[in-house]
Structure formats: C-alpha cells, structure tokens
Amino acid sequence: MQKTILAIEDNFSNMLLISRVVEAEGYDLIRAEDGTSALELLAKETPDLILLDINIPGIHGLDLARHLKSNERLARIPLIATTANVLLGDKERCLEAGCDAYLPKPLDIRELRQVMSTYLTNRLM
C-alpha cells in the first residue's frame, strides 16, 4: 500500500522542495499551509508521516505537535519538525512537544530522504 505524507508548510519554496523529494521517493503527498487546515485534513485522513513546519500561521507548530500527540488516533504517526528555528534549545523544544525527529532548514535533501525512509519502513502497521 502506498505511504502518504502530510506536509504542513506555509512557504511555497519549501513546499515545492518537499513535494519533489516525497514524490521522487514514491510516496503520496497531501499538503496543508497552516495548523487549522492541517487539523481539518487530519479529521478525514490518517497519513503515515507528518512533516511539520514549526512556524506556521494559526496554530503554532509546537502547540499543534502537542495536540496531535495527545490524540489517540494520531499519536502513533511519526511527526518530523522541519524548522528554521536552529538556536540553542530549539531542537529540544520540538522533541519535548512530541516531535519524533528534527530537521533544520534549509532542508538537506539526503537527510529528509533518510528520515522518511527510517520512519516509513520501520513503522509497525
């Protein structure tokens, strides 16, 4: 069965990069530009992995991460923080909020591929 990735990203260039990498790896991509639309999508869809930009409009990414991990249906989905927040403590804040991994921006394509592969191939169904 085809794996699906939800990318929550408000920057067009970043979304374009993510979509190219995700689709080149053979995964389906669904997109949300803010926290509110992500929650609306997640009410209907259950992706296999979520790429979450931390600085998104509406619901802040860390608050969204906490919300997703507190939801019984969504908590098992690997949640990968993609963020330009790269100061001391930012990675720890992402992980404490429930993110399973942290990818700093600008995104490294090889690292993005590796993280997707790790979480999608090792995930128990």
N, CA, C and O atoms as a GROMACS GRO file, in nm:
protein
  500
    1MET      N    1   0.084  -0.119   0.000
    1MET     CA    2   0.000   0.000   0.000
    1MET      C    3   0.088   0.125   0.000
    1MET      O    4   0.190   0.131   0.069
    2GLN      N    5   0.049   0.223  -0.077
    2GLN     CA    6   0.124   0.347  -0.092
    2GLN      C    7   0.125   0.426   0.038
    2GLN      O    8   0.020   0.445   0.100
    3LYS      N    9   0.240   0.472   0.080
    3LYS     CA   10   0.254   0.553   0.201
    3LYS      C   11   0.219   0.698   0.169
    3LYS      O   12   0.247   0.747   0.059
    4THR      N   13   0.158   0.765   0.265
    4THR     CA   14   0.116   0.903   0.247
    4THR      C   15   0.184   0.991   0.351
    4THR      O   16   0.193   0.956   0.469
    5ILE      N   17   0.232   1.106   0.305
    5ILE     CA   18   0.296   1.203   0.392
    5ILE      C   19   0.216   1.332   0.388
    5ILE      O   20   0.180   1.381   0.282
    6LEU      N   21   0.190   1.387   0.506
    6LEU     CA   22   0.128   1.519   0.517
    6LEU      C   23   0.240   1.619   0.543
    6LEU      O   24   0.315   1.605   0.639
    7ALA      N   25   0.249   1.720   0.457
    7ALA     CA   26   0.344   1.830   0.477
    7ALA      C   27   0.265   1.952   0.521
    7ALA      O   28   0.177   2.000   0.449
    8ILE      N   29   0.297   2.003   0.638
    8ILE     CA   30   0.235   2.126   0.689
    8ILE      C   31   0.342   2.234   0.676
    8ILE      O   32   0.434   2.241   0.757
    9GLU      N   33   0.327   2.315   0.574
    9GLU     CA   34   0.431   2.411   0.537
    9GLU      C   35   0.367   2.532   0.469
    9GLU      O   36   0.288   2.515   0.376
   10ASP      N   37   0.399   2.653   0.515
   10ASP     CA   38   0.338   2.773   0.457
   10ASP      C   39   0.427   2.841   0.353
   10ASP      O   40   0.381   2.933   0.286
   11ASN      N   41   0.551   2.798   0.339
   11ASN     CA   42   0.642   2.861   0.243
   11ASN      C   43   0.639   2.784   0.111
   11ASN      O   44   0.665   2.663   0.109
   12PHE      N   45   0.607   2.853   0.002
   12PHE     CA   46   0.592   2.788  -0.128
   12PHE      C   47   0.718   2.714  -0.170
   12PHE      O   48   0.711   2.600  -0.216
   13SER      N   49   0.834   2.778  -0.156
   13SER     CA   50   0.960   2.715  -0.198
   13SER      C   51   0.990   2.589  -0.119
   13SER      O   52   1.034   2.488  -0.175
   14ASN      N   53   0.968   2.595   0.012
   14ASN     CA   54   0.990   2.477   0.095
   14ASN      C   55   0.892   2.365   0.058
   14ASN      O   56   0.931   2.248   0.053
   15MET      N   57   0.766   2.401   0.034
   15MET     CA   58   0.667   2.300  -0.004
   15MET      C   59   0.704   2.236  -0.138
   15MET      O   60   0.686   2.116  -0.156
   16LEU      N   61   0.754   2.317  -0.230
   16LEU     CA   62   0.795   2.264  -0.360
   16LEU      C   63   0.910   2.164  -0.343
   16LEU      O   64   0.907   2.056  -0.402
   17LEU      N   65   1.008   2.199  -0.262
   17LEU     CA   66   1.120   2.107  -0.237
   17LEU      C   67   1.070   1.978  -0.174
   17LEU      O   68   1.105   1.869  -0.218
   18ILE      N   69   0.987   1.990  -0.071
   18ILE     CA   70   0.933   1.872  -0.003
   18ILE      C   71   0.855   1.786  -0.101
   18ILE      O   72   0.871   1.664  -0.102
   19SER      N   73   0.770   1.848  -0.182
   19SER     CA   74   0.688   1.770  -0.275
   19SER      C   75   0.774   1.695  -0.376
   19SER      O   76   0.744   1.580  -0.409
   20ARG      N   77   0.879   1.758  -0.424
   20ARG     CA   78   0.969   1.691  -0.519
   20ARG      C   79   1.038   1.571  -0.455
   20ARG      O   80   1.048   1.464  -0.517
   21VAL      N   81   1.086   1.587  -0.333
   21VAL     CA   82   1.155   1.477  -0.265
   21VAL      C   83   1.057   1.365  -0.231
   21VAL      O   84   1.086   1.248  -0.256
   22VAL      N   85   0.943   1.400  -0.176
   22VAL     CA   86   0.843   1.300  -0.136
   22VAL      C   87   0.798   1.219  -0.258
   22VAL      O   88   0.794   1.096  -0.254
   23GLU      N   89   0.764   1.289  -0.365
   23GLU     CA   90   0.714   1.220  -0.484
   23GLU      C   91   0.825   1.141  -0.553
   23GLU      O   92   0.798   1.034  -0.608
   24ALA      N   93   0.948   1.190  -0.551
   24ALA     CA   94   1.061   1.115  -0.609
   24ALA      C   95   1.085   0.984  -0.534
   24ALA      O   96   1.133   0.887  -0.591
   25GLU      N   97   1.053   0.983  -0.405
   25GLU     CA   98   1.070   0.862  -0.324
   25GLU      C   99   0.951   0.767  -0.340
   25GLU      O  100   0.951   0.657  -0.284
   26GLY      N  101   0.849   0.809  -0.416
   26GLY     CA  102   0.735   0.722  -0.443
   26GLY      C  103   0.623   0.729  -0.341
   26GLY      O  104   0.538   0.640  -0.337
   27TYR      N  105   0.621   0.833  -0.259
   27TYR     CA  106   0.516   0.849  -0.160
   27TYR      C  107   0.411   0.946  -0.212
   27TYR      O  108   0.440   1.032  -0.296
   28ASP      N  109   0.289   0.933  -0.160
   28ASP     CA  110   0.184   1.031  -0.189
   28ASP      C  111   0.201   1.148  -0.093
   28ASP      O  112   0.244   1.130   0.021
   29LEU      N  113   0.165   1.267  -0.140
   29LEU     CA  114   0.178   1.387  -0.057
   29LEU      C  115   0.044   1.456  -0.046
   29LEU      O  116  -0.026   1.478  -0.146
   30ILE      N  117   0.009   1.492   0.077
   30ILE     CA  118  -0.103   1.583   0.099
   30ILE      C  119  -0.046   1.706   0.167
   30ILE      O  120   0.053   1.697   0.241
   31ARG      N  121  -0.107   1.821   0.141
   31ARG     CA  122  -0.049   1.949   0.183
   31ARG      C  123  -0.147   2.028   0.269
   31ARG      O  124  -0.268   2.025   0.250
   32ALA      N  125  -0.088   2.099   0.365
   32ALA     CA  126  -0.163   2.197   0.445
   32ALA      C  127  -0.071   2.316   0.464
   32ALA      O  128   0.049   2.300   0.484
   33GLU      N  129  -0.128   2.436   0.459
   33GLU     CA  130  -0.048   2.558   0.471
   33GLU      C  131  -0.050   2.618   0.611
   33GLU      O  132   0.025   2.712   0.639
   34ASP      N  133  -0.135   2.567   0.698
   34ASP     CA  134  -0.143   2.620   0.835
   34ASP      C  135  -0.199   2.513   0.928
   34ASP      O  136  -0.244   2.408   0.884
   35GLY      N  137  -0.195   2.543   1.056
   35GLY     CA  138  -0.240   2.446   1.154
   35GLY      C  139  -0.386   2.412   1.145
   35GLY      O  140  -0.425   2.296   1.163
   36THR      N  141  -0.470   2.511   1.117
   36THR     CA  142  -0.614   2.489   1.110
   36THR      C  143  -0.649   2.395   0.994
   36THR      O  144  -0.726   2.301   1.012
   37SER      N  145  -0.592   2.421   0.876
   37SER     CA  146  -0.622   2.334   0.762
   37SER      C  147  -0.563   2.194   0.784
   37SER      O  148  -0.618   2.096   0.735
   38ALA      N  149  -0.451   2.185   0.856
   38ALA     CA  150  -0.393   2.054   0.888
   38ALA      C  151  -0.490   1.973   0.975
   38ALA      O  152  -0.511   1.854   0.951
   39LEU      N  153  -0.548   2.038   1.074
   39LEU     CA  154  -0.644   1.968   1.161
   39LEU      C  155  -0.767   1.924   1.083
   39LEU      O  156  -0.821   1.816   1.106
   40GLU      N  157  -0.812   2.009   0.989
   40GLU     CA  158  -0.927   1.971   0.906
   40GLU      C  159  -0.894   1.849   0.821
   40GLU      O  160  -0.975   1.758   0.808
   41LEU      N  161  -0.774   1.847   0.762
   41LEU     CA  162  -0.730   1.731   0.684
   41LEU      C  163  -0.719   1.606   0.771
   41LEU      O  164  -0.761   1.497   0.731
   42LEU      N  165  -0.663   1.622   0.889
   42LEU     CA  166  -0.640   1.508   0.977
   42LEU      C  167  -0.770   1.453   1.035
   42LEU      O  168  -0.770   1.341   1.087
   43ALA      N  169  -0.878   1.528   1.028
   43ALA     CA  170  -1.007   1.476   1.070
   43ALA      C  171  -1.057   1.371   0.971
   43ALA      O  172  -1.138   1.285   1.006
   44LYS      N  173  -1.008   1.378   0.846
   44LYS     CA  174  -1.052   1.287   0.740
   44LYS      C  175  -0.943   1.188   0.697
   44LYS      O  176  -0.975   1.079   0.650
   45GLU      N  177  -0.818   1.226   0.712
   45GLU     CA  178  -0.705   1.147   0.661
   45GLU      C  179  -0.617   1.101   0.777
   45GLU      O  180  -0.609   1.166   0.881
   46THR      N  181  -0.551   0.988   0.757
   46THR     CA  182  -0.451   0.941   0.853
   46THR      C  183  -0.323   0.911   0.776
   46THR      O  184  -0.304   0.800   0.727
   47PRO      N  185  -0.235   1.010   0.765
   47PRO     CA  186  -0.111   0.988   0.690
   47PRO      C  187  -0.017   0.895   0.766
   47PRO      O  188  -0.037   0.867   0.884
   48ASP      N  189   0.084   0.848   0.696
   48ASP     CA  190   0.183   0.760   0.756
   48ASP      C  191   0.295   0.837   0.824
   48ASP      O  192   0.369   0.782   0.906
   49LEU      N  193   0.309   0.966   0.788
   49LEU     CA  194   0.414   1.050   0.844
   49LEU      C  195   0.372   1.196   0.826
   49LEU      O  196   0.305   1.230   0.728
   50ILE      N  197   0.411   1.281   0.920
   50ILE     CA  198   0.380   1.424   0.910
   50ILE      C  199   0.510   1.504   0.917
   50ILE      O  200   0.590   1.486   1.009
   51LEU      N  201   0.528   1.592   0.819
   51LEU     CA  202   0.638   1.689   0.820
   51LEU      C  203   0.576   1.821   0.866
   51LEU      O  204   0.489   1.876   0.798
   52LEU      N  205   0.620   1.871   0.978
   52LEU     CA  206   0.558   1.986   1.042
   52LEU      C  207   0.653   2.104   1.050
   52LEU      O  208   0.752   2.100   1.123
   53ASP      N  209   0.622   2.210   0.975
   53ASP     CA  210   0.693   2.336   0.991
   53ASP      C  211   0.648   2.395   1.125
   53ASP      O  212   0.528   2.400   1.153
   54ILE      N  213   0.741   2.436   1.205
   54ILE     CA  214   0.707   2.486   1.339
   54ILE      C  215   0.648   2.627   1.333
   54ILE      O  216   0.561   2.660   1.414
   55ASN      N  217   0.693   2.710   1.240
   55ASN     CA  218   0.644   2.848   1.230
   55ASN      C  219   0.540   2.859   1.120
   55ASN      O  220   0.568   2.903   1.009
   56ILE      N  221   0.418   2.816   1.154
   56ILE     CA  222   0.307   2.822   1.058
   56ILE      C  223   0.199   2.916   1.110
   56ILE      O  224   0.190   2.940   1.231
   57PRO      N  225   0.118   2.968   1.021
   57PRO     CA  226   0.008   3.056   1.063
   57PRO      C  227  -0.096   2.980   1.145
   57PRO      O  228  -0.108   2.857   1.136
   58GLY      N  229  -0.171   3.054   1.222
   58GLY     CA  230  -0.279   2.994   1.300
   58GLY      C  231  -0.224   2.929   1.425
   58GLY      O  232  -0.171   2.997   1.514
   59ILE      N  233  -0.236   2.800   1.432
   59ILE     CA  234  -0.187   2.724   1.547
   59ILE      C  235  -0.036   2.708   1.535
   59ILE      O  236   0.012   2.656   1.434
   60HIS      N  237   0.039   2.750   1.635
   60HIS     CA  238   0.185   2.735   1.631
   60HIS      C  239   0.221   2.588   1.622
   60HIS      O  240   0.151   2.503   1.678
   61GLY      N  241   0.328   2.556   1.552
   61GLY     CA  242   0.369   2.419   1.528
   61GLY      C  243   0.390   2.337   1.655
   61GLY      O  244   0.355   2.219   1.658
   62LEU      N  245   0.447   2.397   1.758
   62LEU     CA  246   0.468   2.323   1.882
   62LEU      C  247   0.336   2.290   1.950
   62LEU      O  248   0.319   2.181   2.006
   63ASP      N  249   0.242   2.383   1.945
   63ASP     CA  250   0.108   2.357   2.001
   63ASP      C  251   0.038   2.249   1.920
   63ASP      O  252  -0.030   2.163   1.975
   64LEU      N  253   0.054   2.254   1.788
   64LEU     CA  254  -0.006   2.153   1.701
   64LEU      C  255   0.055   2.016   1.731
   64LEU      O  256  -0.016   1.916   1.737
   65ALA      N  257   0.186   2.010   1.750
   65ALA     CA  258   0.253   1.884   1.782
   65ALA      C  259   0.196   1.825   1.911
   65ALA      O  260   0.165   1.706   1.916
   66ARG      N  261   0.181   1.907   2.013
   66ARG     CA  262   0.126   1.859   2.140
   66ARG      C  263  -0.016   1.806   2.121
   66ARG      O  264  -0.054   1.703   2.176
   67HIS      N  265  -0.094   1.879   2.042
   67HIS     CA  266  -0.232   1.838   2.015
   67HIS      C  267  -0.236   1.703   1.943
   67HIS      O  268  -0.314   1.615   1.980
   68LEU      N  269  -0.153   1.687   1.841
   68LEU     CA  270  -0.152   1.563   1.764
   68LEU      C  271  -0.110   1.445   1.850
   68LEU      O  272  -0.169   1.337   1.842
   69LYS      N  273  -0.009   1.465   1.933
   69LYS     CA  274   0.040   1.355   2.017
   69LYS      C  275  -0.055   1.321   2.131
   69LYS      O  276  -0.045   1.214   2.191
   70SER      N  277  -0.149   1.412   2.163
   70SER     CA  278  -0.247   1.383   2.267
   70SER      C  279  -0.372   1.316   2.210
   70SER      O  280  -0.459   1.272   2.285
   71ASN      N  281  -0.380   1.307   2.077
   71ASN     CA  282  -0.495   1.245   2.010
   71ASN      C  283  -0.463   1.096   1.990
   71ASN      O  284  -0.364   1.062   1.924
   72GLU      N  285  -0.545   1.010   2.045
   72GLU     CA  286  -0.518   0.866   2.040
   72GLU      C  287  -0.500   0.814   1.897
   72GLU      O  288  -0.412   0.730   1.873
   73ARG      N  289  -0.580   0.860   1.804
   73ARG     CA  290  -0.573   0.813   1.666
   73ARG      C  291  -0.448   0.863   1.594
   73ARG      O  292  -0.394   0.794   1.508
   74LEU      N  293  -0.403   0.983   1.628
   74LEU     CA  294  -0.292   1.046   1.555
   74LEU      C  295  -0.157   1.031   1.625
   74LEU      O  296  -0.053   1.053   1.562
   75ALA      N  297  -0.156   0.995   1.751
   75ALA     CA  298  -0.033   0.994   1.831
   75ALA      C  299   0.074   0.901   1.775
   75ALA      O  300   0.193   0.926   1.793
   76ARG      N  301   0.034   0.795   1.708
   76ARG     CA  302   0.131   0.696   1.658
   76ARG      C  303   0.200   0.741   1.529
   76ARG      O  304   0.298   0.680   1.487
   77ILE      N  305   0.149   0.846   1.465
   77ILE     CA  306   0.206   0.892   1.339
   77ILE      C  307   0.339   0.963   1.366
   77ILE      O  308   0.343   1.056   1.446
   78PRO      N  309   0.447   0.921   1.300
   78PRO     CA  310   0.574   0.992   1.319
   78PRO      C  311   0.560   1.139   1.279
   78PRO      O  312   0.507   1.171   1.173
   79LEU      N  313   0.609   1.226   1.365
   79LEU     CA  314   0.596   1.369   1.347
   79LEU      C  315   0.736   1.429   1.339
   79LEU      O  316   0.812   1.425   1.436
   80ILE      N  317   0.769   1.484   1.223
   80ILE     CA  318   0.903   1.536   1.198
   80ILE      C  319   0.898   1.689   1.191
   80ILE      O  320   0.832   1.745   1.104
   81ALA      N  321   0.967   1.755   1.283
   81ALA     CA  322   0.975   1.901   1.282
   81ALA      C  323   1.068   1.945   1.170
   81ALA      O  324   1.181   1.897   1.160
   82THR      N  325   1.020   2.036   1.087
   82THR     CA  326   1.105   2.100   0.984
   82THR      C  327   1.102   2.249   1.016
   82THR      O  328   0.997   2.312   1.005
   83THR      N  329   1.216   2.304   1.054
   83THR     CA  330   1.211   2.439   1.106
   83THR      C  331   1.339   2.518   1.084
   83THR      O  332   1.449   2.463   1.077
   84ALA      N  333   1.321   2.648   1.074
   84ALA     CA  334   1.435   2.739   1.069
   84ALA      C  335   1.478   2.779   1.210
   84ALA      O  336   1.574   2.854   1.227
   85ASN      N  337   1.407   2.730   1.310
   85ASN     CA  338   1.444   2.756   1.450
   85ASN      C  339   1.563   2.667   1.484
   85ASN      O  340   1.547   2.548   1.513
   86VAL      N  341   1.681   2.726   1.480
   86VAL     CA  342   1.803   2.646   1.497
   86VAL      C  343   1.892   2.700   1.610
   86VAL      O  344   2.012   2.672   1.614
   87LEU      N  345   1.833   2.775   1.699
   87LEU     CA  346   1.909   2.826   1.813
   87LEU      C  347   1.918   2.720   1.922
   87LEU      O  348   1.846   2.621   1.920
   88LEU      N  349   2.007   2.743   2.016
   88LEU     CA  350   2.025   2.652   2.128
   88LEU      C  351   1.891   2.627   2.196
   88LEU      O  352   1.822   2.721   2.234
   89GLY      N  353   1.854   2.502   2.210
   89GLY     CA  354   1.730   2.465   2.277
   89GLY      C  355   1.612   2.444   2.184
   89GLY      O  356   1.512   2.386   2.226
   90ASP      N  357   1.620   2.488   2.059
   90ASP     CA  358   1.506   2.473   1.968
   90ASP      C  359   1.476   2.327   1.937
   90ASP      O  360   1.360   2.286   1.936
   91LYS      N  361   1.580   2.248   1.914
   91LYS     CA  362   1.560   2.105   1.886
   91LYS      C  363   1.492   2.039   2.006
   91LYS      O  364   1.398   1.962   1.989
   92GLU      N  365   1.540   2.068   2.125
   92GLU     CA  366   1.485   2.009   2.246
   92GLU      C  367   1.338   2.047   2.265
   92GLU      O  368   1.257   1.963   2.306
   93ARG      N  369   1.302   2.172   2.235
   93ARG     CA  370   1.164   2.216   2.247
   93ARG      C  371   1.074   2.138   2.150
   93ARG      O  372   0.962   2.101   2.185
   94CYS      N  373   1.124   2.113   2.030
   94CYS     CA  374   1.047   2.035   1.931
   94CYS      C  375   1.026   1.893   1.981
   94CYS      O  376   0.915   1.840   1.972
   95LEU      N  377   1.131   1.831   2.032
   95LEU     CA  378   1.120   1.694   2.080
   95LEU      C  379   1.031   1.685   2.204
   95LEU      O  380   0.953   1.591   2.219
   96GLU      N  381   1.042   1.784   2.293
   96GLU     CA  382   0.957   1.786   2.412
   96GLU      C  383   0.810   1.804   2.377
   96GLU      O  384   0.723   1.755   2.450
   97ALA      N  385   0.781   1.872   2.267
   97ALA     CA  386   0.643   1.894   2.224
   97ALA      C  387   0.584   1.768   2.160
   97ALA      O  388   0.463   1.761   2.135
   98GLY      N  389   0.669   1.668   2.135
   98GLY     CA  390   0.617   1.543   2.079
   98GLY      C  391   0.672   1.506   1.943
   98GLY      O  392   0.639   1.399   1.891
   99CYS      N  393   0.754   1.591   1.885
   99CYS     CA  394   0.811   1.557   1.754
   99CYS      C  395   0.907   1.439   1.772
   99CYS      O  396   0.980   1.429   1.871
  100ASP      N  397   0.905   1.351   1.674
  100ASP     CA  398   0.990   1.232   1.678
  100ASP      C  399   1.130   1.260   1.625
  100ASP      O  400   1.225   1.192   1.661
  101ALA      N  401   1.141   1.360   1.539
  101ALA     CA  402   1.271   1.398   1.482
  101ALA      C  403   1.268   1.546   1.449
  101ALA      O  404   1.162   1.609   1.447
  102TYR      N  405   1.385   1.600   1.422
  102TYR     CA  406   1.404   1.744   1.399
  102TYR      C  407   1.493   1.762   1.277
  102TYR      O  408   1.605   1.711   1.273
  103LEU      N  409   1.443   1.834   1.178
  103LEU     CA  410   1.520   1.867   1.059
  103LEU      C  411   1.531   2.018   1.046
  103LEU      O  412   1.430   2.086   1.024
  104PRO      N  413   1.652   2.073   1.060
  104PRO     CA  414   1.668   2.218   1.045
  104PRO      C  415   1.658   2.261   0.899
  104PRO      O  416   1.691   2.185   0.808
  105LYS      N  417   1.613   2.384   0.879
  105LYS     CA  418   1.610   2.443   0.746
  105LYS      C  419   1.733   2.530   0.730
  105LYS      O  420   1.781   2.587   0.829
  106PRO      N  421   1.786   2.543   0.609
  106PRO     CA  422   1.732   2.483   0.488
  106PRO      C  423   1.744   2.331   0.494
  106PRO      O  424   1.842   2.276   0.545
  107LEU      N  425   1.641   2.264   0.441
  107LEU     CA  426   1.637   2.118   0.446
  107LEU      C  427   1.747   2.055   0.362
  107LEU      O  428   1.773   2.097   0.249
  108ASP      N  429   1.810   1.956   0.419
  108ASP     CA  430   1.909   1.875   0.349
  108ASP      C  431   1.832   1.759   0.286
  108ASP      O  432   1.772   1.678   0.357
  109ILE      N  433   1.832   1.750   0.153
  109ILE     CA  434   1.753   1.651   0.081
  109ILE      C  435   1.789   1.509   0.125
  109ILE      O  436   1.701   1.426   0.145
  110ARG      N  437   1.917   1.481   0.140
  110ARG     CA  438   1.959   1.346   0.183
  110ARG      C  439   1.905   1.314   0.322
  110ARG      O  440   1.858   1.203   0.347
  111GLU      N  441   1.913   1.410   0.411
  111GLU     CA  442   1.864   1.388   0.547
  111GLU      C  443   1.712   1.369   0.548
  111GLU      O  444   1.661   1.284   0.621
  112LEU      N  445   1.641   1.447   0.467
  112LEU     CA  446   1.496   1.432   0.457
  112LEU      C  447   1.461   1.293   0.406
  112LEU      O  448   1.373   1.227   0.461
  113ARG      N  449   1.529   1.248   0.301
  113ARG     CA  450   1.505   1.113   0.248
  113ARG      C  451   1.531   1.006   0.354
  113ARG      O  452   1.453   0.912   0.370
  114GLN      N  453   1.642   1.023   0.427
  114GLN     CA  454   1.678   0.925   0.530
  114GLN      C  455   1.574   0.918   0.640
  114GLN      O  456   1.535   0.809   0.682
  115VAL      N  457   1.529   1.033   0.687
  115VAL     CA  458   1.430   1.036   0.795
  115VAL      C  459   1.299   0.973   0.747
  115VAL      O  460   1.237   0.895   0.820
  116MET      N  461   1.256   1.008   0.627
  116MET     CA  462   1.132   0.949   0.574
  116MET      C  463   1.146   0.797   0.565
  116MET      O  464   1.057   0.724   0.608
  117SER      N  465   1.256   0.752   0.510
  117SER     CA  466   1.279   0.608   0.495
  117SER      C  467   1.280   0.538   0.631
  117SER      O  468   1.219   0.432   0.648
  118THR      N  469   1.350   0.595   0.725
  118THR     CA  470   1.360   0.536   0.859
  118THR      C  471   1.223   0.520   0.922
  118THR      O  472   1.190   0.413   0.972
  119TYR      N  473   1.143   0.626   0.920
  119TYR     CA  474   1.014   0.621   0.988
  119TYR      C  475   0.907   0.546   0.909
  119TYR      O  476   0.814   0.492   0.969
  120LEU      N  477   0.919   0.540   0.778
  120LEU     CA  478   0.816   0.471   0.699
  120LEU      C  479   0.845   0.322   0.683
  120LEU      O  480   0.751   0.243   0.674
  121THR      N  481   0.970   0.283   0.679
  121THR     CA  482   1.000   0.140   0.663
  121THR      C  483   1.003   0.068   0.796
  121THR      O  484   0.980  -0.053   0.801
  122ASN      N  485   1.030   0.138   0.904
  122ASN     CA  486   1.036   0.073   1.035
  122ASN      C  487   0.905   0.082   1.111
  122ASN      O  488   0.893   0.030   1.222
  123ARG      N  489   0.808   0.147   1.052
  123ARG     CA  490   0.682   0.168   1.120
  123ARG      C  491   0.598   0.041   1.122
  123ARG      O  492   0.576  -0.021   1.017
  124LEU      N  493   0.553   0.003   1.238
  124LEU     CA  494   0.466  -0.113   1.250
  124LEU      C  495   0.325  -0.073   1.212
  124LEU      O  496   0.276   0.033   1.252
  125MET      N  497   0.262  -0.155   1.136
  125MET     CA  498   0.125  -0.125   1.091
  125MET      C  499   0.024  -0.185   1.187
  125MET      O  500  -0.096  -0.170   1.167
   0.00000   0.00000   0.00000
